[in-house]
Amino acid sequence: MTTQVEVVKAKQSLGGRIASVLSGSAVRVFLVVVALFWLVPTIGLLLGSLRTSSDMAESGWWKVLSTPSQMTLDNYTNLLKDETITDSILSSIMITVPATLLVVVIGSLAGYAFAWMEFPGRDWWFLGVVGLLVVPVQVALLPVSKIFGAVGIFETTIGVVIFHVAFGLPFAIFLLRNFFAEIPRELLEAARLDGAGELRLFFRVVMPLGAPAIASLGIFQFLWVWNDMLIALIFADSESPPITVALQQQVRSFGDNVQILAPGAFISMVIPLAVFFAFQRQFVSGVMAGAVK
């Protein structure tokens, strides 16, 4: 009797393990299929950028799968000779890098202050920062344009950077404050007993522990600024616009200039993708830690 019960239990456990493996495999296959469908536009843009304009006019990008001889690097060679596109890539870098660094640095300091420093009206100030999260960018376009025009920074790189920093800080402070607040108080008190001041405490203790959240914030800000076209279209210098505006102008001025548009669009897309995939682990852990508080 005991043997039969053990056999039945063994069969049930074996069946459970098989079902678990099959269900796990089905989920993985489903996720792989979804990921492949998600990457189809990127793959299509890459393959299309490696074809001549005549080939693209005759057939879709998938034709290259059956005729690999159509692929050529001439489009990228021509792109590097186009000063408008190369200057726009440099302009995007000059806007995105300082806008990202300033938001990360200022947001980190403010997040630490809201989390662990006592000052009058701290909670009310933080509520005000949270309230700024719901302010749409479009509301500020006209008044900020007038202010920038009055101080002489309209249609300049510094004006675009200031605008992105101003609208990036509320989310940065909200995210980092929630993350820093989860640091054990005992750890900070021990550092203070050892004679650490606020700045030393911030750079030696808080910054290393907050690296995942800071990395995720940096990725967020980099993606937002790099892919922005509205702010760049209004506030950037029309003589040296960012890559998003430059590509839009190419479409407006040269509707059939595909041999420049395709590689330019791919380069514009692959740079933020590379940044995201390079820091995706920190991105996920930082966002999850900052959201559960």
Order of alpha helices (4+ residues) and beta strands (2+ residues): alpha-alpha-alpha-alpha-alpha-alpha-alpha-alpha-alpha-alpha-alpha-alpha-alpha-alpha-alpha
